[in-house]
Amino acid sequence: MKLNRSKCQEILELVLDSSQASASGGETQAILSSWSSALTRFANNGIHQNVAEEGAQLMVRVVLGRRTAKATTNRLDRGAISHAVEIACRLAQLAPEQDLPGMPSQQRYSRFQRSDPETVKLTPRERAKCVEKAINQVKARSLNSAGFLSNQVTTTAMANSAGLSTYDRHTQAEFSMTVLSQDSSGWAKATANGIGELCFEELAEKAIQKALLGQGPKDLEPRAYTVILEPAAVADLLCFMLGDFGGLSVISSRAF
């Protein structure tokens, strides 16, 4: 689901206008996100799956004195939005008291062009041509491969009763490939703002070289070894943490 700036603003204003928290001296925050993604998956040197999905989610958070709570919904009609606001207000009344920072007022942000038109319009046939470049290199070495190529458009908008309002739309293209020999494997992955920034032949060669270097593995004695992770591997590890680390989880004693 692709939401433009004006539609996002309309939905966020509806949240703020219908919030009982704002009317009673409290604070209200709304975060609206939508996404549209597509993926081509391959294995055994051949494409076997094309999938696409889209969706949206609205998160409403209210603050009543020292109490706060939030509610989410994936329906964006007027009734569903009003219901989410009502649920958040009810939950806030039942929440335990805690020290909470005030919501930020209007801010000034630098503008970035993060939406790539070519990535937005990328079709299954065009993704297949990109994947074919990488697979052909693997076939030339008599090796096997599996992986995926995806493209996504994400929109995020936020507003609160203190005057903050912001909007962002960005694209992402991601390619991952695992190359296998009889007794080894090699992996390469890259993520970019636009599909044109990915070099499929270069990534395929990187995975191929890892697979070739790993042939003829030998047993290692069990002990501590220093392991150096490449940037793509570190990025994957950090992605798992993004949803779990934040100020609210610290305040709520849910972080470690």
Protein Blocks (a to p, Z undefined) as FASTA:
>chain_A
ZZdfklmmmmmmmmmmmpmklmnopacddddddddddddddeehiafbdcdddddddddd
ddehjaccddddfbfbfklmmmmmmmmmmmmmmpccddddddddddddddddfbdfklmm
pcfklmmmmmmmmmmmmmmnopacdddddddddddddddfkopacddddddddddddddd
fkbccddddddfbfklpcfklmmmmmmmmmmmmgoiacdddddddddddfklmmmmmmmm
mmmgcfklmmnopaZZ
